[in-house]
């Protein structure tokens, strides 16, 4: 059974940084393209960043140059380094596979950017 456990969120001021982690189990992590998604209040969930191989990373235009996705296949863990946070980055962040067919969502981790 696939399990996705996100952590690392919190309250941060604009311009601050956070590093999110997603610990996974129940599947062979290294063979899947993975992604971070977020859901802002009152909005639909959106793709933030995805990673397949070490050089294959994509980002939403809104986070390019500020966020960096990475993975540790030996630990089955996905990361999202978020720098230069903006108020509009506020939301619940989730990890999942980078595909049209998704696994059940984890609980997510709340990121709140506010002064």
N, C-alpha and C positions, 0 to 999 in steps of 0.2 A: 504494500500500500504506500503510495506516494505521500510523503510528508514534507511540507515547506514551512519553516519557522523563521519569520523575519524579526529582526531586532535592530536596535541602534538609533531609533527615532528619538525625538525630544523637542523641547522648545529652544529656539535659537533666534538671536537677533539678525536682522538683515545684514548680509555680508559675512555671516558666520559659516561654519562648516559642520558637517556630520558625516559619519561613515556608517552605512547600513550593511548588515550581514543577513544572509539567508542560508540557514543550515538545512540540508536536504537529506532525505533517506528514502529507500524503497524503489530506487531505480539507479541505473548506471549513469551517474552524473556526467561523466566525461563525454558521452556520445551525443548529448543533447545541446542544442543551442538554447541559451537561457536569456531571460529578460527581466527587467524591472518595469513595473507598471505603477501608476498612481491614480488615485481618485480624489479629486478636490471636492469640497462641499458643493452639492447641487449639480455636479457634473458627472459625465460618464468616465469610466476608467479608461486611461490612455497609456500607450506604450511610451516609456521614457528612454530606455536604452536596451540594447541587446548585444550578446556576444556569442560567437561560435568558436572559431579557432582563435589563437592568440592575437592575430592581426585583423580579425573580422569583427569589428564593433560598429554599431550604428547608434545614433542619438537623435532624439527629437530636436528640432531646430531650437526650441525654447531652452534647451539645457546644454547645447553644444558649447564647448570651451569652458564649462563650469563643472560638469559631472564627468566621472570616469568609472566605467564598469570594468570589473575584473572577476576572475574566478580562480579557485584553488581546487583543481581536480582531485588532488590527493585527500582533501578534506571534504569534498562534496559541498563546498560553500561558495556562494556568490556574493559579491560585494558591490556597493555603490558609494564612491567617494563624491560627496557633494560640497562644492566650494562656492563662494559668492552667492549664498542663498538669498532668494527674493521672497517677498510676501506671497507671490503667486505660486511658489513651490509648495505651499502648504497643502497637505493632504495625507491620505493613508497610502503607504507604499507597500507593494506586494511583489513577490517574485513568482515566476512561473516559466514554463518553457516558452520559447520564442516560436510560436506556431499558431495556426488558426484553431486547432483543437487543443484546448488547455486542460490542465489538471484542475482538481478542486482547489479553490483558493485557501491559503493560510489565513491567519488572523490579521496579517499586515502589521505595520508599525507606523505610528502617527508621527508626522513631521509638522511642526508648527513654527512658522517664521513670523515673528512679530516683535515690534519694539515696545 
